[in-house]
Amino acid sequence: MGIPPRRSGAGGGGVVAVGADTLSDRAAQMREALVKSQSFTDNMVSILGSFDHRLSALETAMRPTQLRTHAIRRAHENIDKTLKAAEVILSQFDLSRQAEAKILKGPHEDLESYLQAIQQLRNNIQFFNSNKSFKSSDGVLNHTNNLLAKAISKLEEEFKQLLLSYSKPVEPERLFECLPNSMRPSESPGHSSGKTPSNSHHDHQNNTSENSVYTTPALIPPRILPLLHDLALQMVQAGNRQQLQKIYRDIRSVVLEESLRKLGVEKLSKDDVQKMQWEVLEAKIGNWIHFMRIAVKLLFAGERKVCDQIFEGFDPLMDQCFAEVTAGSVAILLSFGDAIAKSKRSPEKLFVLLDMYEIMRELHSEIEALFRGKACTEIRDSALGLTKRLARTAQETFGDFEEAVEKDATKTAVADGTVHPLTSYVINYVKFLFDYQSTLKQLFQEFENKDDSNSQLAAVTMRIMQALQTNLDGKSKQYRDTSLTHLFLMNNIHYMVRSVRRSEAKDLLGDDWVQRHRRVVQQHANQYKRIAWAKILQCLSVQGLTSSGGGSSVGVDGGNSSGVSRAIVKDRLKTFNMQFEELHQRQSQWTVPDTELRESLRLAVAEVLLPAYRSFIKRFGPLVENGKNPQKYIRYTPEDLEHMLGEFFEGKTLNEPKR
């Protein structure tokens, strides 16, 4: 406000009168403002009282009879300063009054205005802290600080209620919808079938989920997250960080664990696992693999997203809250894996151990990314620790299997010389291992820094095959009939060779292994033929047919002579018939399961037996045919023998009729 110009022709008294009137009007305005401000707080009146006193003094000082013109100018300047200072304080009081009204209403109806009111209170506190010269400013600060504390308390309750209202467990069906189509279960949650060596390789080959698309579920509606973020920000700024953490942890951790429980996740101890039947445990392991994938890729990923948005800008708090919310759920999941890794080892567990190891390897990078930061170190270490324990147990189980194969003491010999159950079990085992080639190579590298994991797998496979052969050699000695010993070994090693040739094991073991063992099969076939048929072929030999005594005889060349004894020929034919019938009865009960091998063996016998029989009958048959009851001695034609040979190795029972 400037000083009014001096009027021409007027005396000094006129100027003084105008100045005095103006100041009186402004003083009256200040008093009116003071009266209005009293409704806010007594402290404000106390502060502004000094201004009222100074204005009254100025009015008195400006009486025309006592002041000169230069004094009036100074008075105007002082009043301007006083009025400006008073206006600033009055505006702060006015803003405080508005803020208090919003705080008293609470945050529920209009959160944005409520947050603005809190910020205004903070601004007022800052203002009065920097203007301590005003009377009773401490009182104003106390009042405003108390009001701010109440506001934050209401804010805390609002955060809690808002988070609680929108934190609900996720239903399994909703989670399944977030999975790739190929992984959505067809069965009810918590009851999917576990894997077994007979079916796991199919699942294993098709569950290459690294490239599959997962849709992270929205665990809290996106429109609510900015509100929660603003509330959290105010609580942190007010120094209520620990309380914020506790509220968030208590609400979200319970909801997360309940989501897992609904999915089918159970809290199982090592003792619980040890008491379970293998079939039940195997199913639970299959479920656990699915649960781990869903937990990490959907639930934990969704929880991380929520946490990051609510605590954006507070990285340490963000990681700490995420760690505290997920710690319990992670512990439940990993404890089951630990119980399996530490349970009693057995060969049938190798495949599920490899499945478990594989899922932990698959999820490793995601676990590292989700559980980042110092606060999550313990969780990351626990997951990595389980991966290594599973690898170690799988490797030890591998070693146990090799030893178990070599030392298998099953006394049940296969009476018909067919493929032993141990052989088919071991070969199937090895074939399934090749479905896990990449996993096994990774597993070998966990403990040995060797680049050539292929040669390690080949060496292990060869050792298992050798252990099987060693065991089969021992089992073959249980047979009293050595020809059956060789038939048994022929069948079993042929099964090994054929299985290797038809699988990926051929590439690993190599052609040399296949060819070497094919020769072994042929050696056992030759040994069988020699031992089983040597005695009967002796009956058809020319040697020993001559007789020094009397009796009818013919020449060795077919002419009449005293060289060949009719009685010996008859005796040879009787012995042949008896031995052949005995061989037919016994060996038609033996089994050569492979069609090609069976035909090949029959042919090999026929090629030796039939020409010898034809030759013998042709040369010495007339000697018997001309005598009494020739059919008693020449019971079979070569065609009869050939037909009967076709019944060998069919695994017939004693009571089964002949073909």
ZAMARGU-4260 file (C-alpha; in steps of 0.2 Angstrom, whole numbers, plus 5000, padded with zeros to 4 digits):
<rodrens>
0) 5000/5000/5000 | 5007/5017/4995 | 5005/5034/5004 | 4991/5045/4996 | 4998/5060/4986
5) 4999/5077/4995 | 4984/5088/4990 | 4988/5105/4982 | 4985/5120/4993 | 4981/5109/5008
10) 4991/5110/5024 | 5001/5096/5033 | 4986/5093/5045 | 4975/5086/5030 | 4988/5073/5025
15) 4989/5067/5043 | 4970/5066/5044 | 4969/5055/5028 | 4984/5044/5034 | 4976/5042/5051
20) 4959/5037/5043 | 4967/5024/5031 | 4976/5016/5045 | 4961/5016/5056 | 4951/5006/5043
25) 4965/4993/5041 | 4967/4991/5059 | 4948/4988/5060 | 4950/4974/5046 | 4964/4966/5056
30) 4954/4965/5072 | 4939/4958/5062 | 4951/4944/5055 | 4957/4941/5073 | 4940/4938/5079
35) 4936/4926/5065 | 4952/4916/5068 | 4948/4913/5087 | 4937/4898/5082 | 4952/4889/5076
40) 4963/4889/5092 | 4968/4900/5107 | 4986/4898/5102 | 4983/4907/5086 | 4975/4922/5095
45) 4990/4923/5107 | 5001/4924/5092 | 4991/4937/5083 | 4988/4947/5099 | 5005/4955/5097
50) 4999/4961/5080 | 4984/4970/5088 | 4994/4978/5101 | 5006/4985/5088 | 4992/4991/5077
55) 4984/5001/5092 | 5001/5009/5096 | 5003/5014/5078 | 4985/5022/5078 | 4989/5032/5093
60) 5006/5038/5086 | 4998/5044/5071 | 4987/5058/5079 | 4989/5073/5068 | 4995/5084/5082
65) 5010/5073/5086 | 5017/5067/5070 | 5026/5074/5055 | 5024/5068/5037 | 5041/5058/5037
70) 5035/5049/5053 | 5018/5044/5044 | 5028/5037/5029 | 5038/5026/5042 | 5022/5021/5050
75) 5014/5015/5034 | 5030/5004/5030 | 5029/4996/5047 | 5010/4993/5045 | 5013/4985/5028
80) 5026/4973/5035 | 5015/4969/5050 | 5000/4966/5039 | 5009/4955/5027 | 5016/4944/5041
85) 4999/4943/5049 | 4991/4938/5032 | 5004/4924/5030 | 5000/4917/5047 | 4981/4919/5045
90) 4982/4909/5029 | 4992/4895/5038 | 4978/4894/5051 | 4965/4894/5038 | 4973/4879/5029
95) 4976/4870/5045 | 4957/4873/5049 | 4952/4865/5032 | 4965/4851/5035 | 4958/4847/5052
100) 4940/4846/5045 | 4946/4833/5032 | 4955/4823/5045 | 4940/4822/5057 | 4930/4815/5042
105) 4942/4801/5040 | 4950/4793/5024 | 4937/4781/5019 | 4925/4793/5009 | 4939/4803/5000
110) 4956/4796/5002 | 4964/4809/4990 | 4958/4824/5000 | 4963/4815/5016 | 4981/4812/5009
115) 4981/4831/5004 | 4976/4836/5021 | 4990/4826/5029 | 5002/4834/5017 | 4995/4851/5023
120) 4998/4847/5041 | 5016/4843/5037 | 5018/4859/5028 | 5011/4869/5043 | 5023/4860/5055
125) 5037/4865/5044 | 5031/4883/5043 | 5029/4885/5062 | 5046/4876/5065 | 5054/4889/5054
130) 5045/4904/5063 | 5048/4900/5081 | 5048/4919/5085 | 5029/4920/5086 | 5022/4918/5103
135) 5015/4901/5107 | 5021/4893/5091 | 5026/4878/5102 | 5007/4876/5106 | 5002/4876/5088
140) 5016/4863/5084 | 5010/4851/5098 | 4992/4853/5092 | 4996/4850/5073 | 5008/4835/5078
145) 4994/4827/5088 | 4982/4829/5074 | 4995/4822/5061 | 4997/4806/5073 | 4979/4803/5073
150) 4978/4805/5054 | 4992/4792/5052 | 4983/4780/5064 | 4967/4782/5054 | 4977/4779/5038
155) 4985/4764/5045 | 4968/4757/5049 | 4962/4761/5031 | 4977/4752/5024 | 4974/4737/5034
160) 4955/4736/5030 | 4958/4740/5011 | 4972/4726/5010 | 4961/4714/5020 | 4945/4717/5009
165) 4955/4714/4993 | 4966/4699/4999 | 4957/4683/4995 | 4964/4666/4992 | 4965/4661/4973
170) 4954/4646/4969 | 4963/4632/4960 | 4952/4633/4944 | 4958/4651/4942 | 4976/4646/4943
175) 4974/4632/4931 | 4967/4645/4918 | 4983/4654/4920 | 4993/4639/4914 | 4997/4635/4896
180) 4984/4623/4888 | 4995/4608/4888 | 4998/4609/4907 | 4980/4611/4913 | 4975/4596/4923
185) 4960/4586/4917 | 4958/4579/4935 | 4952/4588/4951 | 4966/4598/4960 | 4976/4589/4972
190) 4973/4572/4964 | 4983/4572/4948 | 4992/4555/4946 | 5010/4554/4950 | 5024/4548/4938
195) 5030/4531/4936 | 5044/4524/4925 | 5031/4517/4914 | 5023/4533/4910 | 5034/4547/4916
200) 5045/4547/4900 | 5029/4553/4890 | 5026/4567/4902 | 5044/4571/4903 | 5046/4573/4885
205) 5031/4584/4883 | 5033/4595/4898 | 5046/4606/4891 | 5038/4621/4899 | 5052/4634/4897
210) 5044/4641/4881 | 5026/4640/4887 | 5016/4656/4891 | 5010/4658/4909 | 4998/4672/4913
215) 5002/4680/4930 | 4986/4682/4940 | 4981/4699/4947 | 4980/4694/4966 | 4974/4712/4970
220) 4963/4722/4958 | 4975/4734/4948 | 4964/4749/4953 | 4967/4746/4971 | 4986/4745/4970
225) 4989/4764/4968 | 4978/4768/4983 | 4988/4755/4994 | 5004/4763/4987 | 4999/4780/4993
230) 4994/4774/5010 | 5010/4765/5012 | 5020/4780/5007 | 5012/4791/5020 | 5015/4777/5033
235) 5033/4776/5029 | 5035/4795/5029 | 5027/4795/5046 | 5040/4783/5052 | 5027/4769/5054
240) 5037/4757/5043 | 5038/4742/5055 | 5019/4743/5058 | 5016/4744/5039 | 5027/4728/5037
245) 5018/4718/5050 | 5001/4722/5043 | 5006/4718/5026 | 5015/4702/5031 | 5001/4696/5042
250) 4987/4698/5029 | 4996/4692/5013 | 5006/4677/5020 | 4990/4669/5027 | 4981/4672/5010
255) 4996/4665/5001 | 4997/4649/5012 | 4978/4647/5010 | 4979/4648/4991 | 4992/4634/4991
260) 4981/4623/5004 | 4966/4625/4992 | 4978/4619/4978 | 4982/4603/4988 | 4999/4607/4996
265) 5001/4598/5012 | 5013/4601/5027 | 5022/4584/5028 | 5037/4580/5039 | 5051/4567/5035
270) 5042/4555/5046 | 5026/4557/5036 | 5035/4553/5020 | 5044/4538/5027 | 5028/4530/5032
275) 5019/4532/5015 | 5017/4517/5003 | 5027/4520/4988 | 5012/4522/4976 | 5005/4536/4987
280) 5021/4544/4989 | 5024/4544/4970 | 5008/4552/4967 | 5012/4566/4980 | 5029/4569/4971
285) 5020/4571/4955 | 5008/4583/4963 | 5023/4593/4971 | 5031/4595/4954 | 5015/4603/4948
290) 5013/4614/4964 | 5031/4620/4963 | 5028/4626/4945 | 5011/4635/4949 | 5018/4642/4965
295) 5034/4650/4957 | 5027/4655/4940 | 5010/4661/4946 | 5007/4664/4965 | 5025/4670/4969
300) 5026/4680/4953 | 5009/4688/4956 | 5014/4692/4974 | 5030/4700/4968 | 5020/4711/4956
305) 5008/4716/4970 | 5023/4720/4982 | 5033/4730/4969 | 5018/4741/4965 | 5013/4744/4983
310) 5031/4748/4989 | 5037/4756/4973 | 5051/4768/4978 | 5056/4758/4994 | 5067/4744/4987
315) 5073/4737/5004 | 5055/4737/5011 | 5049/4730/4995 | 5061/4715/4996 | 5059/4713/5015
320) 5040/4712/5013 | 5040/4700/4999 | 5052/4689/5009 | 5041/4689/5024 | 5025/4685/5015
325) 5032/4671/5005 | 5044/4663/5018 | 5031/4651/5026 | 5024/4645/5009 | 5041/4642/5002
330) 5046/4633/5018 | 5031/4621/5016 | 5035/4617/4998 | 5054/4615/5000 | 5052/4604/5016
335) 5043/4591/5006 | 5057/4591/4993 | 5070/4589/5008 | 5060/4575/5015 | 5061/4565/4999
340) 5079/4569/4996 | 5083/4563/5014 | 5072/4548/5014 | 5078/4530/5012 | 5085/4528/4994
345) 5078/4515/4983 | 5080/4512/4964 | 5062/4516/4960 | 5065/4533/4967 | 5078/4538/4954
350) 5065/4544/4941 | 5055/4555/4953 | 5071/4562/4960 | 5077/4567/4943 | 5059/4574/4940
355) 5061/4584/4956 | 5079/4590/4952 | 5073/4595/4934 | 5059/4606/4940 | 5071/4615/4953
360) 5083/4617/4938 | 5069/4624/4927 | 5063/4636/4940 | 5081/4642/4946 | 5082/4658/4936
365) 5064/4663/4940 | 5067/4660/4959 | 5083/4670/4958 | 5074/4684/4949 | 5058/4684/4960
370) 5068/4682/4977 | 5081/4695/4973 | 5089/4707/4986 | 5097/4704/5003 | 5081/4700/5012
375) 5078/4685/5001 | 5095/4677/5002 | 5089/4664/5014 | 5075/4658/5003 | 5087/4658/4987
380) 5099/4648/4997 | 5086/4635/5003 | 5080/4632/4985 | 5098/4630/4979 | 5102/4619/4993
385) 5087/4608/4989 | 5092/4607/4971 | 5110/4601/4976 | 5103/4588/4989 | 5091/4581/4975
390) 5106/4579/4963 | 5117/4571/4977 | 5103/4559/4981 | 5099/4555/4963 | 5118/4552/4960
395) 5119/4540/4975 | 5103/4531/4970 | 5112/4528/4953 | 5126/4520/4962 | 5115/4510/4973
400) 5106/4504/4957 | 5122/4498/4949 | 5126/4488/4965 | 5109/4481/4967 | 5109/4475/4950
405) 5125/4466/4952 | 5120/4459/4969 | 5102/4455/4966 | 5099/4438/4975 | 5082/4434/4968
410) 5081/4415/4969 | 5066/4413/4958 | 5074/4406/4942 | 5064/4406/4926 | 5061/4388/4923
415) 5058/4390/4905 | 5075/4399/4902 | 5066/4415/4896 | 5070/4433/4899 | 5072/4436/4917
420) 5062/4449/4926 | 5078/4458/4932 | 5084/4459/4914 | 5068/4468/4908 | 5067/4479/4923
425) 5085/4485/4921 | 5084/4487/4902 | 5068/4497/4905 | 5077/4507/4918 | 5091/4511/4906
430) 5079/4516/4892 | 5070/4528/4904 | 5086/4535/4909 | 5089/4541/4891 | 5073/4552/4892
435) 5083/4561/4905 | 5099/4563/4896 | 5101/4582/4897 | 5096/4581/4916 | 5108/4567/4919
440) 5122/4577/4911 | 5118/4592/4921 | 5118/4581/4937 | 5135/4574/4933 | 5142/4592/4931
445) 5135/4597/4948 | 5149/4587/4956 | 5162/4584/4943 | 5169/4598/4932 | 5170/4587/4917
450) 5164/4594/4900 | 5162/4577/4892 | 5146/4572/4901 | 5141/4560/4887 | 5156/4549/4891
455) 5151/4549/4909 | 5133/4543/4905 | 5140/4530/4893 | 5152/4524/4907 | 5138/4523/4919
460) 5126/4513/4907 | 5140/4501/4902 | 5143/4498/4921 | 5125/4494/4923 | 5124/4482/4908
465) 5140/4474/4915 | 5132/4472/4932 | 5117/4464/4924 | 5127/4452/4914 | 5137/4447/4930
470) 5121/4444/4939 | 5114/4434/4925 | 5129/4423/4924 | 5126/4419/4942 | 5108/4415/4940
475) 5111/4404/4925 | 5121/4392/4936 | 5105/4387/4945 | 5100/4376/4930 | 5105/4358/4931
480) 5104/4356/4913 | 5118/4366/4905 | 5110/4367/4888 | 5096/4377/4897 | 5109/4388/4905
485) 5115/4393/4888 | 5097/4395/4882 | 5094/4407/4897 | 5110/4417/4893 | 5106/4418/4875
490) 5088/4424/4878 | 5093/4438/4890 | 5109/4445/4881 | 5099/4445/4865 | 5085/4455/4874
495) 5099/4467/4880 | 5106/4469/4862 | 5089/4471/4854 | 5083/4484/4866 | 5099/4494/4865
500) 5098/4493/4846 | 5081/4500/4846 | 5084/4515/4858 | 5096/4530/4860 | 5107/4519/4871
505) 5115/4513/4854 | 5122/4530/4850 | 5130/4530/4868 | 5136/4512/4869 | 5141/4512/4851
510) 5141/4498/4837 | 5156/4490/4845 | 5146/4485/4860 | 5131/4479/4850 | 5142/4468/4838
515) 5152/4461/4853 | 5136/4456/4862 | 5128/4449/4846 | 5143/4437/4845 | 5140/4432/4863
520) 5122/4428/4859 | 5128/4417/4845 | 5141/4408/4856 | 5127/4404/4868 | 5116/4397/4854
525) 5130/4386/4848 | 5134/4380/4865 | 5115/4376/4868 | 5115/4366/4851 | 5131/4357/4855
530) 5126/4352/4873 | 5107/4348/4870 | 5109/4338/4854 | 5127/4330/4854 | 5120/4314/4863
535) 5106/4311/4851 | 5117/4315/4836 | 5128/4301/4843 | 5114/4289/4840 | 5114/4293/4821
540) 5133/4291/4820 | 5140/4276/4809 | 5153/4273/4822 | 5150/4258/4833 | 5137/4250/4822
545) 5149/4235/4818 | 5147/4219/4828 | 5160/4205/4830 | 5146/4192/4835 | 5133/4183/4824
550) 5116/4189/4818 | 5110/4198/4803 | 5120/4212/4796 | 5123/4223/4781 | 5137/4231/4774
555) 5141/4249/4779 | 5139/4254/4761 | 5121/4246/4761 | 5126/4229/4754 | 5124/4213/4764
560) 5139/4210/4775 | 5143/4205/4792 | 5149/4223/4796 | 5133/4231/4803 | 5123/4223/4817
565) 5104/4224/4815 | 5102/4223/4834 | 5113/4239/4836 | 5103/4248/4823 | 5087/4244/4832
570) 5095/4249/4848 | 5101/4266/4841 | 5084/4269/4834 | 5075/4265/4850 | 5087/4276/4860
575) 5085/4290/4847 | 5066/4289/4848 | 5067/4290/4867 | 5079/4304/4868 | 5070/4314/4855
580) 5053/4312/4864 | 5061/4317/4880 | 5069/4333/4872 | 5053/4337/4864 | 5043/4336/4880
585) 5056/4346/4890 | 5061/4359/4877 | 5043/4363/4871 | 5041/4369/4888 | 5056/4380/4886
590) 5054/4398/4879 | 5063/4408/4866 | 5052/4424/4867 | 5059/4433/4852 | 5051/4425/4836
595) 5066/4428/4825 | 5078/4421/4837 | 5066/4406/4840 | 5065/4402/4822 | 5083/4404/4819
600) 5087/4392/4833 | 5075/4379/4827 | 5082/4380/4810 | 5100/4378/4817 | 5095/4362/4825
605) 5085/4355/4810 | 5100/4359/4799 | 5110/4347/4810 | 5097/4334/4815 | 5087/4331/4799
610) 5101/4327/4787 | 5109/4315/4799 | 5092/4306/4802 | 5088/4305/4784 | 5105/4298/4780
615) 5104/4286/4794 | 5087/4279/4789 | 5091/4279/4771 | 5107/4268/4775 | 5101/4257/4789
620) 5082/4258/4788 | 5080/4243/4776 | 5089/4232/4789 | 5075/4236/4802 | 5060/4238/4789
625) 5063/4220/4783 | 5061/4213/4801 | 5047/4212/4814 | 5037/4228/4819 | 5048/4240/4810
630) 5037/4255/4816 | 5043/4251/4833 | 5060/4257/4828 | 5057/4269/4814 | 5043/4279/4823
635) 5046/4296/4814 | 5048/4302/4796 | 5060/4317/4794 | 5044/4327/4791 | 5037/4322/4808
640) 5053/4327/4816 | 5053/4344/4807 | 5035/4346/4813 | 5039/4342/4831 | 5054/4354/4831
645) 5042/4368/4826 | 5035/4365/4844 | 5051/4368/4853 | 5053/4384/4863 | 5035/4388/4864
650) 5034/4388/4883 | 5020/4375/4883 | 5014/4367/4899 | 5014/4348/4902 | 4995/4346/4900
655) 4994/4357/4884 | 4990/4346/4869 | 5003/4345/4855 | 5000/4355/4839
</rodrens>
